Amino acid sequence: MKLHFAASTPLLACALAMLAACGESGNTNAAAPNSIAAAPAPAGQDWTQVVSTTSDGGFVMGNPNAPLKLVEYGSRTCPTCGNFGRTGTRPLEDTYIKSGKVSYEFRDFLVHAPDLGVAILGQCAGETPFFPILEQMFVEQDQFLQKLESVPADFQQRLQGMSPAQQATAWVEHLGYLDFVKQRGLTDAQARQCLTDTKRIEELAKVSEVAMRDKEVTGTPTFILNGDKLDAASWPQVEQALKAAGA
């Protein structure tokens, strides 16, 4: 099986540099003159507790009928994505998603060599813990990146000739992501089963392929609001676009 990752430079070089494709963006979204009304959540819940998978391979939080639909294509090992996750997640949830005005969908975009395995583990536990695990991965991202910056040569050599599933497992073991998810409710057996799930691997690769081919996504993070790419890579920029759209 051939996997297509999202960078023209060699995948391992992207992993070691930790810079490839991070922080690229698109066009500015047009302003909307009128403020959008809030929408009540289901009884006993707030909208941040409403999470589901999407046909585009993402996980969406919030009002499924929200007039403003924010999509992020992100890499869990991209520092710019990590900064957004640490600074933007809570205000996005508290101010915009809980109001029912905005839904937020995250789609894993495979840029760096470890991304396949890390994304698999991030999705393995299912819908309810998806966003808490995503946020915690970004909060603790620095410790993983430090290990990635000092990958020994013999580890890189061992990756040669491995299948995608074997490489994914090797990366998450080496960087500590396997222990990370085991501390958050996944058993070792559950995590390893997800990592060797061929269908799951193919579906994750397809998300990146479709994004590059059909949506002109070339790097992370890429934010799309109601179908339009935003000229935004940070929370203040995304919030400005949401306010301009009436949130």
Wavefront OBJ file of the C-alpha trace (Angstrom):
o trace
v 0.000 0.000 0.000
v 1.333 3.401 -0.960
v 0.773 6.310 1.402
v 0.944 9.903 0.188
v 1.991 12.490 2.765
v 1.580 16.226 2.576
v 4.940 17.655 1.690
v 7.168 17.807 -1.335
v 10.279 17.472 0.800
v 11.271 14.027 2.117
v 9.023 12.926 4.959
v 11.824 12.096 7.389
v 13.479 15.448 6.735
v 10.182 17.134 7.588
v 10.012 15.169 10.817
v 13.471 16.186 11.917
v 13.152 19.812 10.860
v 9.658 20.148 12.386
v 9.026 23.145 10.159
v 7.876 21.804 6.814
v 4.428 23.031 5.801
v 3.560 24.491 9.227
v 1.932 27.882 9.238
v 0.819 28.151 5.597
v -2.610 29.644 4.972
v -5.098 30.801 2.368
v -7.465 33.665 1.633
v -9.232 35.996 4.027
v -12.905 35.261 4.654
v -15.412 37.986 3.755
v -17.027 39.902 6.607
v -20.669 39.420 7.550
v -22.628 42.445 8.763
v -25.117 40.773 11.099
v -24.585 38.958 14.396
v -25.690 35.326 14.547
v -28.115 34.295 17.279
v -27.113 31.691 19.863
v -28.745 28.251 19.761
v -29.654 26.196 22.856
v -27.890 22.865 23.385
v -29.744 19.602 24.055
v -31.121 19.241 27.573
v -28.453 18.330 30.103
v -25.570 19.116 27.761
v -23.612 21.975 26.337
v -22.521 21.984 22.709
v -18.919 21.059 23.523
v -20.216 17.667 24.673
v -21.752 16.943 21.272
v -19.071 15.206 19.200
v -19.346 13.004 16.135
v -17.301 11.757 13.210
v -17.793 13.205 9.739
v -17.852 11.745 6.244
v -14.687 13.753 5.503
v -12.681 11.809 8.064
v -12.768 14.381 10.844
v -14.256 14.775 14.306
v -16.669 17.660 14.842
v -17.641 19.347 18.104
v -20.718 21.486 18.554
v -24.073 22.274 17.039
v -24.397 20.177 13.853
v -26.567 22.955 12.410
v -24.242 25.785 13.440
v -24.280 28.549 10.814
v -20.486 28.862 11.074
v -18.531 25.680 10.424
v -14.824 25.914 11.218
v -12.570 23.132 9.950
v -8.905 22.739 10.840
v -6.493 20.534 8.952
v -3.797 20.009 11.543
v -0.739 17.940 12.372
v -0.304 16.881 15.984
v 3.473 17.351 15.650
v 3.277 20.808 14.036
v 4.401 23.536 16.478
v 2.044 26.129 14.954
v -0.889 23.746 15.400
v 0.273 23.135 18.947
v 0.257 26.849 19.673
v -3.304 27.145 18.387
v -4.336 24.129 20.466
v -2.864 25.615 23.628
v -4.110 29.179 23.161
v -7.257 28.856 21.093
v -9.063 25.703 22.184
v -10.626 27.027 25.374
v -11.808 30.433 24.093
v -13.105 28.775 20.927
v -15.131 26.339 23.014
v -16.290 28.713 25.740
v -17.204 31.718 23.603
v -18.204 30.311 20.223
v -18.984 26.582 20.337
v -21.035 26.649 23.535
v -23.189 29.393 22.023
v -24.207 27.052 19.199
v -22.998 29.577 16.634
v -19.853 27.675 15.624
v -18.957 24.024 15.122
v -15.311 22.951 15.029
v -14.018 20.002 13.057
v -10.459 18.692 13.282
v -9.036 16.607 10.446
v -5.631 14.979 10.878
v -3.295 16.014 8.056
v -0.166 13.881 7.698
v 2.914 16.062 7.328
v 5.697 14.680 9.519
v 6.913 11.100 9.750
v 5.331 10.280 13.141
v 1.942 11.795 12.239
v 0.314 8.566 11.063
v 0.841 6.739 14.337
v 0.081 9.779 16.489
v -3.161 10.461 14.602
v -4.212 6.819 14.910
v -3.743 6.914 18.669
v -5.541 10.247 18.896
v -8.588 8.755 17.206
v -8.436 5.256 18.679
v -10.544 5.919 21.788
v -13.461 7.254 19.730
v -15.638 10.340 19.769
v -16.082 11.362 23.405
v -12.382 11.557 24.399
v -11.191 12.777 20.990
v -10.949 16.500 21.721
v -9.607 16.165 25.304
v -6.835 13.885 23.996
v -6.120 16.270 21.111
v -5.820 19.212 23.497
v -3.578 17.267 25.883
v -1.316 16.182 23.014
v -0.808 19.847 22.157
v -0.298 20.858 25.799
v 2.480 18.266 26.132
v 3.767 18.650 22.574
v 7.161 20.112 23.532
v 8.297 16.949 25.292
v 7.512 14.866 22.200
v 9.233 17.309 19.846
v 12.380 17.277 21.967
v 12.617 13.524 21.435
v 11.906 13.934 17.742
v 14.743 16.411 17.330
v 17.247 13.852 18.617
v 16.196 10.696 16.782
v 19.230 8.376 16.654
v 20.554 7.203 13.305
v 20.067 3.529 14.133
v 16.342 4.148 14.736
v 16.008 5.773 11.332
v 17.794 2.841 9.749
v 15.449 0.345 11.397
v 12.481 2.109 9.813
v 13.719 1.229 6.333
v 11.707 -1.588 4.854
v 8.997 -1.483 7.517
v 5.314 -1.410 6.569
v 3.298 1.759 7.359
v 1.786 0.037 10.403
v 5.195 -1.031 11.691
v 6.631 2.454 11.180
v 3.640 4.041 12.924
v 4.088 1.744 15.921
v 7.836 2.327 16.072
v 7.387 6.110 16.090
v 4.778 6.251 18.853
v 6.786 3.857 21.004
v 9.980 5.857 20.531
v 8.412 9.274 21.170
v 6.270 8.211 24.125
v 2.818 8.612 22.601
v 1.934 5.002 23.323
v 2.473 5.523 27.053
v 0.619 8.856 26.776
v -2.634 7.254 25.566
v -2.300 4.316 27.943
v -2.348 6.836 30.781
v -5.636 8.153 29.373
v -7.691 4.994 29.253
v -6.499 2.960 26.281
v -5.038 -0.447 26.995
v -1.835 -1.531 25.295
v -3.796 -4.111 23.312
v -6.375 -1.563 22.139
v -3.701 0.898 21.044
v -1.709 -1.715 19.139
v -4.838 -3.027 17.440
v -5.594 0.485 16.167
v -2.015 0.911 14.969
v -2.241 -2.246 12.841
v -5.712 -1.528 11.440
v -5.114 -1.324 7.681
v -8.504 0.261 6.998
v -7.837 2.998 9.555
v -4.419 3.700 8.010
v -5.901 3.945 4.514
v -8.682 6.276 5.693
v -6.225 8.626 7.399
v -4.016 8.743 4.311
v -7.069 9.483 2.172
v -7.998 12.545 4.269
v -4.649 14.138 3.424
v -4.824 13.117 -0.233
v -8.311 14.587 -0.686
v -7.346 17.769 1.159
v -4.371 18.362 -1.129
v -6.195 17.442 -4.313
v -9.607 19.008 -3.771
v -9.184 21.706 -1.115
v -5.712 23.077 -1.910
v -4.422 22.294 1.554
v -0.639 22.487 1.439
v 0.347 22.847 5.080
v -0.743 22.995 8.683
v -2.664 24.493 10.207
v -5.141 25.263 7.445
v -8.445 26.722 8.619
v -11.586 26.674 6.490
v -14.700 28.611 7.480
v -17.895 27.750 5.630
v -15.868 26.430 2.729
v -13.415 29.336 2.446
v -9.760 29.086 3.431
v -8.740 31.647 6.021
v -5.577 33.699 6.019
v -5.024 32.546 9.581
v -2.611 30.410 11.556
v -3.161 31.672 15.125
v -6.125 32.004 17.457
v -6.375 35.832 17.238
v -6.548 35.555 13.441
v -9.185 32.810 13.564
v -11.225 34.714 16.143
v -11.126 37.819 13.979
v -12.562 35.793 11.078
v -15.296 34.339 13.295
v -16.304 37.796 14.519
v -16.300 39.144 10.973
v -18.638 36.321 10.014
v -21.114 37.274 12.732
v -20.172 35.028 15.668
l 1 2 3 4 5 6 7 8 9 10 11 12 13 14 15 16 17 18 19 20 21 22 23 24 25 26 27 28 29 30 31 32 33 34 35 36 37 38 39 40 41 42 43 44 45 46 47 48 49 50 51 52 53 54 55 56 57 58 59 60 61 62 63 64 65 66 67 68 69 70 71 72 73 74 75 76 77 78 79 80 81 82 83 84 85 86 87 88 89 90 91 92 93 94 95 96 97 98 99 100 101 102 103 104 105 106 107 108 109 110 111 112 113 114 115 116 117 118 119 120 121 122 123 124 125 126 127 128 129 130 131 132 133 134 135 136 137 138 139 140 141 142 143 144 145 146 147 148 149 150 151 152 153 154 155 156 157 158 159 160 161 162 163 164 165 166 167 168 169 170 171 172 173 174 175 176 177 178 179 180 181 182 183 184 185 186 187 188 189 190 191 192 193 194 195 196 197 198 199 200 201 202 203 204 205 206 207 208 209 210 211 212 213 214 215 216 217 218 219 220 221 222 223 224 225 226 227 228 229 230 231 232 233 234 235 236 237 238 239 240 241 242 243 244 245 246 247
